[in-house]
Amino acid sequence: MIVSIEPGCIGCGLCAATCPAVFAMDAEGQARVTAQPADADEAAAREAAENCPAGVIRAD
C-alpha cells in the first residue's frame, strides 16, 4: 500500500489520531505522511483515508 495526501487538507487531525504510525500534523497544521504503512498499519491507514473529511488521503 502506498499512502499520499493531495492538496486540500483542512487540518482536522483525524488521520494522525487514527494512524499515528503513518500520519502526523506539521507546524502549519497540515497532515503529512511520515512513513508508509507496515502490514500491521494498513487497516488503520485505509480507515484514515476513508474517513478523511476533505477526501485528500489516497491509500492504494
mmJSON file of the N, C-alpha and C atoms, coordinates in Angstrom:
{"data_MODEL":{"atom_site":{
"group_PDB":["ATOM","ATOM","ATOM","ATOM","ATOM","ATOM","ATOM","ATOM","ATOM","ATOM","ATOM","ATOM","ATOM","ATOM","ATOM","ATOM","ATOM","ATOM","ATOM","ATOM","ATOM","ATOM","ATOM","ATOM","ATOM","ATOM","ATOM","ATOM","ATOM","ATOM","ATOM","ATOM","ATOM","ATOM","ATOM","ATOM","ATOM","ATOM","ATOM","ATOM","ATOM","ATOM","ATOM","ATOM","ATOM","ATOM","ATOM","ATOM","ATOM","ATOM","ATOM","ATOM","ATOM","ATOM","ATOM","ATOM","ATOM","ATOM","ATOM","ATOM","ATOM","ATOM","ATOM","ATOM","ATOM","ATOM","ATOM","ATOM","ATOM","ATOM","ATOM","ATOM","ATOM","ATOM","ATOM","ATOM","ATOM","ATOM","ATOM","ATOM","ATOM","ATOM","ATOM","ATOM","ATOM","ATOM","ATOM","ATOM","ATOM","ATOM","ATOM","ATOM","ATOM","ATOM","ATOM","ATOM","ATOM","ATOM","ATOM","ATOM","ATOM","ATOM","ATOM","ATOM","ATOM","ATOM","ATOM","ATOM","ATOM","ATOM","ATOM","ATOM","ATOM","ATOM","ATOM","ATOM","ATOM","ATOM","ATOM","ATOM","ATOM","ATOM","ATOM","ATOM","ATOM","ATOM","ATOM","ATOM","ATOM","ATOM","ATOM","ATOM","ATOM","ATOM","ATOM","ATOM","ATOM","ATOM","ATOM","ATOM","ATOM","ATOM","ATOM","ATOM","ATOM","ATOM","ATOM","ATOM","ATOM","ATOM","ATOM","ATOM","ATOM","ATOM","ATOM","ATOM","ATOM","ATOM","ATOM","ATOM","ATOM","ATOM","ATOM","ATOM","ATOM","ATOM","ATOM","ATOM","ATOM","ATOM","ATOM","ATOM","ATOM","ATOM","ATOM","ATOM","ATOM","ATOM","ATOM","ATOM"],
"id":[1,2,3,4,5,6,7,8,9,10,11,12,13,14,15,16,17,18,19,20,21,22,23,24,25,26,27,28,29,30,31,32,33,34,35,36,37,38,39,40,41,42,43,44,45,46,47,48,49,50,51,52,53,54,55,56,57,58,59,60,61,62,63,64,65,66,67,68,69,70,71,72,73,74,75,76,77,78,79,80,81,82,83,84,85,86,87,88,89,90,91,92,93,94,95,96,97,98,99,100,101,102,103,104,105,106,107,108,109,110,111,112,113,114,115,116,117,118,119,120,121,122,123,124,125,126,127,128,129,130,131,132,133,134,135,136,137,138,139,140,141,142,143,144,145,146,147,148,149,150,151,152,153,154,155,156,157,158,159,160,161,162,163,164,165,166,167,168,169,170,171,172,173,174,175,176,177,178,179,180],
"type_symbol":["N","C","C","N","C","C","N","C","C","N","C","C","N","C","C","N","C","C","N","C","C","N","C","C","N","C","C","N","C","C","N","C","C","N","C","C","N","C","C","N","C","C","N","C","C","N","C","C","N","C","C","N","C","C","N","C","C","N","C","C","N","C","C","N","C","C","N","C","C","N","C","C","N","C","C","N","C","C","N","C","C","N","C","C","N","C","C","N","C","C","N","C","C","N","C","C","N","C","C","N","C","C","N","C","C","N","C","C","N","C","C","N","C","C","N","C","C","N","C","C","N","C","C","N","C","C","N","C","C","N","C","C","N","C","C","N","C","C","N","C","C","N","C","C","N","C","C","N","C","C","N","C","C","N","C","C","N","C","C","N","C","C","N","C","C","N","C","C","N","C","C","N","C","C","N","C","C","N","C","C"],
"label_atom_id":["N","CA","C","N","CA","C","N","CA","C","N","CA","C","N","CA","C","N","CA","C","N","CA","C","N","CA","C","N","CA","C","N","CA","C","N","CA","C","N","CA","C","N","CA","C","N","CA","C","N","CA","C","N","CA","C","N","CA","C","N","CA","C","N","CA","C","N","CA","C","N","CA","C","N","CA","C","N","CA","C","N","CA","C","N","CA","C","N","CA","C","N","CA","C","N","CA","C","N","CA","C","N","CA","C","N","CA","C","N","CA","C","N","CA","C","N","CA","C","N","CA","C","N","CA","C","N","CA","C","N","CA","C","N","CA","C","N","CA","C","N","CA","C","N","CA","C","N","CA","C","N","CA","C","N","CA","C","N","CA","C","N","CA","C","N","CA","C","N","CA","C","N","CA","C","N","CA","C","N","CA","C","N","CA","C","N","CA","C","N","CA","C","N","CA","C","N","CA","C","N","CA","C","N","CA","C","N","CA","C"],
"label_alt_id":[null,null,null,null,null,null,null,null,null,null,null,null,null,null,null,null,null,null,null,null,null,null,null,null,null,null,null,null,null,null,null,null,null,null,null,null,null,null,null,null,null,null,null,null,null,null,null,null,null,null,null,null,null,null,null,null,null,null,null,null,null,null,null,null,null,null,null,null,null,null,null,null,null,null,null,null,null,null,null,null,null,null,null,null,null,null,null,null,null,null,null,null,null,null,null,null,null,null,null,null,null,null,null,null,null,null,null,null,null,null,null,null,null,null,null,null,null,null,null,null,null,null,null,null,null,null,null,null,null,null,null,null,null,null,null,null,null,null,null,null,null,null,null,null,null,null,null,null,null,null,null,null,null,null,null,null,null,null,null,null,null,null,null,null,null,null,null,null,null,null,null,null,null,null,null,null,null,null,null,null],
"label_comp_id":["MET","MET","MET","ILE","ILE","ILE","VAL","VAL","VAL","SER","SER","SER","ILE","ILE","ILE","GLU","GLU","GLU","PRO","PRO","PRO","GLY","GLY","GLY","CYS","CYS","CYS","ILE","ILE","ILE","GLY","GLY","GLY","CYS","CYS","CYS","GLY","GLY","GLY","LEU","LEU","LEU","CYS","CYS","CYS","ALA","ALA","ALA","ALA","ALA","ALA","THR","THR","THR","CYS","CYS","CYS","PRO","PRO","PRO","ALA","ALA","ALA","VAL","VAL","VAL","PHE","PHE","PHE","ALA","ALA","ALA","MET","MET","MET","ASP","ASP","ASP","ALA","ALA","ALA","GLU","GLU","GLU","GLY","GLY","GLY","GLN","GLN","GLN","ALA","ALA","ALA","ARG","ARG","ARG","VAL","VAL","VAL","THR","THR","THR","ALA","ALA","ALA","GLN","GLN","GLN","PRO","PRO","PRO","ALA","ALA","ALA","ASP","ASP","ASP","ALA","ALA","ALA","ASP","ASP","ASP","GLU","GLU","GLU","ALA","ALA","ALA","ALA","ALA","ALA","ALA","ALA","ALA","ARG","ARG","ARG","GLU","GLU","GLU","ALA","ALA","ALA","ALA","ALA","ALA","GLU","GLU","GLU","ASN","ASN","ASN","CYS","CYS","CYS","PRO","PRO","PRO","ALA","ALA","ALA","GLY","GLY","GLY","VAL","VAL","VAL","ILE","ILE","ILE","ARG","ARG","ARG","ALA","ALA","ALA","ASP","ASP","ASP"],
"label_asym_id":["A","A","A","A","A","A","A","A","A","A","A","A","A","A","A","A","A","A","A","A","A","A","A","A","A","A","A","A","A","A","A","A","A","A","A","A","A","A","A","A","A","A","A","A","A","A","A","A","A","A","A","A","A","A","A","A","A","A","A","A","A","A","A","A","A","A","A","A","A","A","A","A","A","A","A","A","A","A","A","A","A","A","A","A","A","A","A","A","A","A","A","A","A","A","A","A","A","A","A","A","A","A","A","A","A","A","A","A","A","A","A","A","A","A","A","A","A","A","A","A","A","A","A","A","A","A","A","A","A","A","A","A","A","A","A","A","A","A","A","A","A","A","A","A","A","A","A","A","A","A","A","A","A","A","A","A","A","A","A","A","A","A","A","A","A","A","A","A","A","A","A","A","A","A","A","A","A","A","A","A"],
"label_entity_id":["1","1","1","1","1","1","1","1","1","1","1","1","1","1","1","1","1","1","1","1","1","1","1","1","1","1","1","1","1","1","1","1","1","1","1","1","1","1","1","1","1","1","1","1","1","1","1","1","1","1","1","1","1","1","1","1","1","1","1","1","1","1","1","1","1","1","1","1","1","1","1","1","1","1","1","1","1","1","1","1","1","1","1","1","1","1","1","1","1","1","1","1","1","1","1","1","1","1","1","1","1","1","1","1","1","1","1","1","1","1","1","1","1","1","1","1","1","1","1","1","1","1","1","1","1","1","1","1","1","1","1","1","1","1","1","1","1","1","1","1","1","1","1","1","1","1","1","1","1","1","1","1","1","1","1","1","1","1","1","1","1","1","1","1","1","1","1","1","1","1","1","1","1","1","1","1","1","1","1","1"],
"label_seq_id":[1,1,1,2,2,2,3,3,3,4,4,4,5,5,5,6,6,6,7,7,7,8,8,8,9,9,9,10,10,10,11,11,11,12,12,12,13,13,13,14,14,14,15,15,15,16,16,16,17,17,17,18,18,18,19,19,19,20,20,20,21,21,21,22,22,22,23,23,23,24,24,24,25,25,25,26,26,26,27,27,27,28,28,28,29,29,29,30,30,30,31,31,31,32,32,32,33,33,33,34,34,34,35,35,35,36,36,36,37,37,37,38,38,38,39,39,39,40,40,40,41,41,41,42,42,42,43,43,43,44,44,44,45,45,45,46,46,46,47,47,47,48,48,48,49,49,49,50,50,50,51,51,51,52,52,52,53,53,53,54,54,54,55,55,55,56,56,56,57,57,57,58,58,58,59,59,59,60,60,60],
"pdbx_PDB_ins_code":[null,null,null,null,null,null,null,null,null,null,null,null,null,null,null,null,null,null,null,null,null,null,null,null,null,null,null,null,null,null,null,null,null,null,null,null,null,null,null,null,null,null,null,null,null,null,null,null,null,null,null,null,null,null,null,null,null,null,null,null,null,null,null,null,null,null,null,null,null,null,null,null,null,null,null,null,null,null,null,null,null,null,null,null,null,null,null,null,null,null,null,null,null,null,null,null,null,null,null,null,null,null,null,null,null,null,null,null,null,null,null,null,null,null,null,null,null,null,null,null,null,null,null,null,null,null,null,null,null,null,null,null,null,null,null,null,null,null,null,null,null,null,null,null,null,null,null,null,null,null,null,null,null,null,null,null,null,null,null,null,null,null,null,null,null,null,null,null,null,null,null,null,null,null,null,null,null,null,null,null],
"Cartn_x":[0.849,0.0,0.893,0.519,1.195,0.182,0.573,-0.298,0.239,-0.666,-0.283,-1.409,-1.059,-2.044,-2.0,-3.131,-3.25,-3.484,-3.272,-3.578,-5.046,-5.292,-6.659,-6.927,-5.881,-6.039,-6.638,-7.621,-8.251,-7.691,-6.741,-6.054,-6.867,-7.782,-8.633,-7.894,-6.853,-6.071,-6.604,-7.687,-8.273,-7.288,-6.557,-5.632,-4.53,-3.969,-2.897,-3.423,-4.66,-5.245,-5.569,-5.979,-6.36,-5.147,-4.107,-2.929,-1.649,-1.231,-0.043,1.263,1.269,2.474,2.725,1.702,1.802,1.626,0.745,0.409,0.812,1.139,1.41,0.97,0.751,0.415,1.699,1.906,3.118,2.896,3.902,3.849,2.786,2.414,1.378,-0.018,-0.13,-1.426,-1.937,-1.053,-1.425,-0.938,-1.697,-1.312,-0.177,0.712,1.837,1.963,2.418,2.762,4.191,4.384,5.72,6.402,5.624,6.156,5.066,5.472,4.489,4.081,2.835,2.347,2.999,3.367,3.768,2.491,2.638,1.458,0.475,0.993,0.135,-0.625,-0.163,-0.793,-1.707,-1.783,-2.56,-4.044,-4.636,-6.067,-6.341,-5.499,-5.692,-5.45,-4.472,-4.213,-5.395,-5.942,-7.112,-8.317,-8.486,-9.583,-9.424,-8.194,-7.938,-8.308,-7.938,-8.255,-9.763,-10.446,-11.888,-12.661,-12.129,-12.839,-12.362,-11.377,-10.875,-12.01,-12.37,-13.499,-13.234,-11.961,-11.63,-11.423,-11.323,-11.15,-9.825,-8.767,-7.481,-6.445,-6.776,-5.822,-6.065,-5.003,-5.051,-4.29,-4.903,-4.275,-4.483,-3.529,-3.635,-2.657],
"Cartn_y":[-1.181,0.0,1.243,2.199,3.491,4.541,5.37,6.401,7.766,8.656,10.024,10.97,12.245,13.282,14.318,14.553,15.557,16.924,17.988,19.328,19.435,20.2,20.423,19.993,19.548,19.148,20.303,19.988,21.015,21.024,20.143,20.151,19.634,18.72,18.236,17.293,16.617,15.714,14.307,13.994,12.663,11.581,11.818,10.796,10.511,11.555,11.372,10.669,10.921,10.245,8.793,8.516,7.166,6.277,6.841,6.047,6.863,7.05,7.866,7.263,5.997,5.388,5.881,6.447,6.875,8.387,8.997,10.409,11.234,12.492,13.457,14.83,15.723,17.094,17.917,18.775,19.588,20.91,21.738,23.011,23.956,23.778,24.611,24.04,22.916,22.305,21.448,21.039,20.196,18.77,17.812,16.407,16.076,15.227,14.751,13.246,12.572,11.156,11.106,10.445,10.355,9.04,8.021,6.706,5.959,5.104,4.249,3.153,2.691,1.743,0.36,-0.144,-1.545,-2.372,-3.658,-4.526,-4.328,-4.198,-4.064,-2.739,-1.737,-0.417,-0.164,-1.112,-0.877,-0.65,-1.385,-1.218,0.171,0.636,1.964,3.063,2.882,3.866,3.943,2.805,2.778,3.435,3.185,3.822,5.339,5.816,7.257,7.836,7.141,7.618,7.648,6.605,6.519,7.56,7.956,8.888,10.332,10.596,11.959,12.867,13.899,14.74,15.561,15.802,16.555,15.613,14.315,13.345,13.455,13.86,14.095,13.002,11.987,10.909,9.784,9.323,8.191,7.019,5.864,4.643,3.563,3.434,2.484,1.355],
"Cartn_z":[0.0,0.0,0.0,-0.832,-0.87,-0.415,0.547,1.096,0.684,0.293,-0.041,0.356,0.431,0.751,-0.361,-0.972,-2.021,-1.391,-2.133,-1.606,-1.196,-0.156,0.298,1.723,2.44,3.843,4.64,5.489,6.325,7.74,8.024,9.311,10.479,10.24,11.329,12.282,11.797,12.645,12.762,12.076,12.177,11.745,10.675,10.179,11.195,11.787,12.77,14.014,14.381,15.541,15.221,13.982,13.576,13.329,12.727,12.353,12.557,13.795,14.069,13.553,13.199,12.627,11.202,10.57,9.171,9.015,9.801,9.631,10.848,10.582,11.655,11.154,12.083,11.733,11.784,10.772,10.74,11.467,11.478,12.207,11.653,10.389,9.777,9.968,10.687,10.937,9.796,8.913,7.785,8.021,7.547,7.697,6.737,7.197,6.391,6.572,5.536,5.632,6.156,7.281,7.869,7.548,7.183,6.81,6.065,5.17,4.502,5.483,5.429,6.421,6.324,7.484,7.593,7.489,7.281,7.157,8.306,9.522,10.701,10.738,9.966,9.985,8.787,7.857,6.643,6.907,7.809,8.093,8.662,9.563,10.153,9.125,8.255,7.199,6.239,5.882,4.992,5.681,6.972,7.733,7.726,7.923,7.9,6.538,5.467,4.114,3.891,4.297,4.079,4.88,6.033,6.902,6.806,5.965,5.802,5.33,6.116,5.716,4.45,4.135,2.918,1.72,1.982,0.905,0.179,0.884,0.216,0.464,1.247,1.518,0.532,-0.097,-1.017,-0.398,-0.393,0.117,-0.936,-1.831,-2.95,-2.791],
"occupancy":[1.0,1.0,1.0,1.0,1.0,1.0,1.0,1.0,1.0,1.0,1.0,1.0,1.0,1.0,1.0,1.0,1.0,1.0,1.0,1.0,1.0,1.0,1.0,1.0,1.0,1.0,1.0,1.0,1.0,1.0,1.0,1.0,1.0,1.0,1.0,1.0,1.0,1.0,1.0,1.0,1.0,1.0,1.0,1.0,1.0,1.0,1.0,1.0,1.0,1.0,1.0,1.0,1.0,1.0,1.0,1.0,1.0,1.0,1.0,1.0,1.0,1.0,1.0,1.0,1.0,1.0,1.0,1.0,1.0,1.0,1.0,1.0,1.0,1.0,1.0,1.0,1.0,1.0,1.0,1.0,1.0,1.0,1.0,1.0,1.0,1.0,1.0,1.0,1.0,1.0,1.0,1.0,1.0,1.0,1.0,1.0,1.0,1.0,1.0,1.0,1.0,1.0,1.0,1.0,1.0,1.0,1.0,1.0,1.0,1.0,1.0,1.0,1.0,1.0,1.0,1.0,1.0,1.0,1.0,1.0,1.0,1.0,1.0,1.0,1.0,1.0,1.0,1.0,1.0,1.0,1.0,1.0,1.0,1.0,1.0,1.0,1.0,1.0,1.0,1.0,1.0,1.0,1.0,1.0,1.0,1.0,1.0,1.0,1.0,1.0,1.0,1.0,1.0,1.0,1.0,1.0,1.0,1.0,1.0,1.0,1.0,1.0,1.0,1.0,1.0,1.0,1.0,1.0,1.0,1.0,1.0,1.0,1.0,1.0,1.0,1.0,1.0,1.0,1.0,1.0],
"B_iso_or_equiv":[0.0,0.0,0.0,0.0,0.0,0.0,0.0,0.0,0.0,0.0,0.0,0.0,0.0,0.0,0.0,0.0,0.0,0.0,0.0,0.0,0.0,0.0,0.0,0.0,0.0,0.0,0.0,0.0,0.0,0.0,0.0,0.0,0.0,0.0,0.0,0.0,0.0,0.0,0.0,0.0,0.0,0.0,0.0,0.0,0.0,0.0,0.0,0.0,0.0,0.0,0.0,0.0,0.0,0.0,0.0,0.0,0.0,0.0,0.0,0.0,0.0,0.0,0.0,0.0,0.0,0.0,0.0,0.0,0.0,0.0,0.0,0.0,0.0,0.0,0.0,0.0,0.0,0.0,0.0,0.0,0.0,0.0,0.0,0.0,0.0,0.0,0.0,0.0,0.0,0.0,0.0,0.0,0.0,0.0,0.0,0.0,0.0,0.0,0.0,0.0,0.0,0.0,0.0,0.0,0.0,0.0,0.0,0.0,0.0,0.0,0.0,0.0,0.0,0.0,0.0,0.0,0.0,0.0,0.0,0.0,0.0,0.0,0.0,0.0,0.0,0.0,0.0,0.0,0.0,0.0,0.0,0.0,0.0,0.0,0.0,0.0,0.0,0.0,0.0,0.0,0.0,0.0,0.0,0.0,0.0,0.0,0.0,0.0,0.0,0.0,0.0,0.0,0.0,0.0,0.0,0.0,0.0,0.0,0.0,0.0,0.0,0.0,0.0,0.0,0.0,0.0,0.0,0.0,0.0,0.0,0.0,0.0,0.0,0.0,0.0,0.0,0.0,0.0,0.0,0.0],
"pdbx_formal_charge":[null,null,null,null,null,null,null,null,null,null,null,null,null,null,null,null,null,null,null,null,null,null,null,null,null,null,null,null,null,null,null,null,null,null,null,null,null,null,null,null,null,null,null,null,null,null,null,null,null,null,null,null,null,null,null,null,null,null,null,null,null,null,null,null,null,null,null,null,null,null,null,null,null,null,null,null,null,null,null,null,null,null,null,null,null,null,null,null,null,null,null,null,null,null,null,null,null,null,null,null,null,null,null,null,null,null,null,null,null,null,null,null,null,null,null,null,null,null,null,null,null,null,null,null,null,null,null,null,null,null,null,null,null,null,null,null,null,null,null,null,null,null,null,null,null,null,null,null,null,null,null,null,null,null,null,null,null,null,null,null,null,null,null,null,null,null,null,null,null,null,null,null,null,null,null,null,null,null,null,null],
"auth_seq_id":[1,1,1,2,2,2,3,3,3,4,4,4,5,5,5,6,6,6,7,7,7,8,8,8,9,9,9,10,10,10,11,11,11,12,12,12,13,13,13,14,14,14,15,15,15,16,16,16,17,17,17,18,18,18,19,19,19,20,20,20,21,21,21,22,22,22,23,23,23,24,24,24,25,25,25,26,26,26,27,27,27,28,28,28,29,29,29,30,30,30,31,31,31,32,32,32,33,33,33,34,34,34,35,35,35,36,36,36,37,37,37,38,38,38,39,39,39,40,40,40,41,41,41,42,42,42,43,43,43,44,44,44,45,45,45,46,46,46,47,47,47,48,48,48,49,49,49,50,50,50,51,51,51,52,52,52,53,53,53,54,54,54,55,55,55,56,56,56,57,57,57,58,58,58,59,59,59,60,60,60],
"auth_comp_id":["MET","MET","MET","ILE","ILE","ILE","VAL","VAL","VAL","SER","SER","SER","ILE","ILE","ILE","GLU","GLU","GLU","PRO","PRO","PRO","GLY","GLY","GLY","CYS","CYS","CYS","ILE","ILE","ILE","GLY","GLY","GLY","CYS","CYS","CYS","GLY","GLY","GLY","LEU","LEU","LEU","CYS","CYS","CYS","ALA","ALA","ALA","ALA","ALA","ALA","THR","THR","THR","CYS","CYS","CYS","PRO","PRO","PRO","ALA","ALA","ALA","VAL","VAL","VAL","PHE","PHE","PHE","ALA","ALA","ALA","MET","MET","MET","ASP","ASP","ASP","ALA","ALA","ALA","GLU","GLU","GLU","GLY","GLY","GLY","GLN","GLN","GLN","ALA","ALA","ALA","ARG","ARG","ARG","VAL","VAL","VAL","THR","THR","THR","ALA","ALA","ALA","GLN","GLN","GLN","PRO","PRO","PRO","ALA","ALA","ALA","ASP","ASP","ASP","ALA","ALA","ALA","ASP","ASP","ASP","GLU","GLU","GLU","ALA","ALA","ALA","ALA","ALA","ALA","ALA","ALA","ALA","ARG","ARG","ARG","GLU","GLU","GLU","ALA","ALA","ALA","ALA","ALA","ALA","GLU","GLU","GLU","ASN","ASN","ASN","CYS","CYS","CYS","PRO","PRO","PRO","ALA","ALA","ALA","GLY","GLY","GLY","VAL","VAL","VAL","ILE","ILE","ILE","ARG","ARG","ARG","ALA","ALA","ALA","ASP","ASP","ASP"],
"auth_asym_id":["A","A","A","A","A","A","A","A","A","A","A","A","A","A","A","A","A","A","A","A","A","A","A","A","A","A","A","A","A","A","A","A","A","A","A","A","A","A","A","A","A","A","A","A","A","A","A","A","A","A","A","A","A","A","A","A","A","A","A","A","A","A","A","A","A","A","A","A","A","A","A","A","A","A","A","A","A","A","A","A","A","A","A","A","A","A","A","A","A","A","A","A","A","A","A","A","A","A","A","A","A","A","A","A","A","A","A","A","A","A","A","A","A","A","A","A","A","A","A","A","A","A","A","A","A","A","A","A","A","A","A","A","A","A","A","A","A","A","A","A","A","A","A","A","A","A","A","A","A","A","A","A","A","A","A","A","A","A","A","A","A","A","A","A","A","A","A","A","A","A","A","A","A","A","A","A","A","A","A","A"],
"auth_atom_id":["N","CA","C","N","CA","C","N","CA","C","N","CA","C","N","CA","C","N","CA","C","N","CA","C","N","CA","C","N","CA","C","N","CA","C","N","CA","C","N","CA","C","N","CA","C","N","CA","C","N","CA","C","N","CA","C","N","CA","C","N","CA","C","N","CA","C","N","CA","C","N","CA","C","N","CA","C","N","CA","C","N","CA","C","N","CA","C","N","CA","C","N","CA","C","N","CA","C","N","CA","C","N","CA","C","N","CA","C","N","CA","C","N","CA","C","N","CA","C","N","CA","C","N","CA","C","N","CA","C","N","CA","C","N","CA","C","N","CA","C","N","CA","C","N","CA","C","N","CA","C","N","CA","C","N","CA","C","N","CA","C","N","CA","C","N","CA","C","N","CA","C","N","CA","C","N","CA","C","N","CA","C","N","CA","C","N","CA","C","N","CA","C","N","CA","C","N","CA","C","N","CA","C","N","CA","C","N","CA","C"],
"pdbx_PDB_model_num":[1,1,1,1,1,1,1,1,1,1,1,1,1,1,1,1,1,1,1,1,1,1,1,1,1,1,1,1,1,1,1,1,1,1,1,1,1,1,1,1,1,1,1,1,1,1,1,1,1,1,1,1,1,1,1,1,1,1,1,1,1,1,1,1,1,1,1,1,1,1,1,1,1,1,1,1,1,1,1,1,1,1,1,1,1,1,1,1,1,1,1,1,1,1,1,1,1,1,1,1,1,1,1,1,1,1,1,1,1,1,1,1,1,1,1,1,1,1,1,1,1,1,1,1,1,1,1,1,1,1,1,1,1,1,1,1,1,1,1,1,1,1,1,1,1,1,1,1,1,1,1,1,1,1,1,1,1,1,1,1,1,1,1,1,1,1,1,1,1,1,1,1,1,1,1,1,1,1,1,1]
}}}
